[in-house]
């Protein structure tokens, strides 16, 4: 290929046009893309809970509001746990790609422990709120709060079950192509949960205690 | 030439996949993402509790920092980039964001107006008696 040609088509658009005649895309791309669409629809679902929370923010029915309830220190610890577990999940992706069993299992175990730590802190926080009489039935604001944050917590719980399944499958079946595709979807799911947590801690906890 | 050849065979990328780069570069990518995310998180937690800056600017700052951090996560962890091989993923994301903004913005807009136009709750209660 001449240099002049490369300049005429710097992004290989011509090459992309040719691909249309190459038949269907590889399964990994189809699976990943389909799961990405699912994740986006999950984010749309979360946006409904966020909208409900924002609308019901002031409807405390004379009960406690966010500023008196939230403990930002534990939220900060939760955030650090989830961030580091997302990083560990990234390390597991690299280990899966180079087919290194030991590092894959170590990285996944770290991801799992950090996810469980997050869940433990969140559960403790919820139990504390209920014990103080600020359960989900106290006011519309608290119903919306528990629904939104609890839904994220449920996603994390499901993610941990999936994580353990992936560890077992890789252990038992190795890095087969189908296992790799499942792991790709799991990694996307775990990173997407972290994105949703960013929205949760910013909108619910930080704005809730700043206002 | 080999570059073109590669593109020819892998025209698309699954979300989360990166183009063939070394392990070292990939680890560094995650480290950079983690560092940026920690920086943004620490800044927004700091801003939420400080008296140093003009108070009404705090909610805006927190939201801007959150959006920036989501961008960092998308690029460094999910590897959604603007490359030609990522177009499908970005278009799906754009559509998802459209729906998210319609749902959140629309709800707040409509419910805000409803609240404004509704009789105050105590009057409503008195009428029901």
Interface residues (C-beta under 8 A of the other chain):
Chain A: X1 X11 X12 X13 X15 X16 X18 X19 X25 X28 X29 X31 X32 X33 X35 X36 X37 X40 X41 X43 X44 X47 X48 X50 X51 X52 X54 X55 X72 X76 X79 X80 X83 X84 X86 X87 X90 X91 X93 X94 X98 X184 X187 X188 X191 X192 X194 X195 X198 X199 X201 X202 X203 X206 X207 X209 X210 X211
Chain B: X1 X4 X7 X8 X11 X12 X13 X14 X15 X16 X17 X23 X26 X27 X30 X31 X33 X34 X37 X38 X41 X44 X45 X47 X48 X49 X58 X59 X62 X63 X65 X66 X69 X70 X73 X74 X77 X78 X84 X85 X88 X89 X92 X93 X95 X96 X99 X100 X103 X104 X106 X107 X108 X111
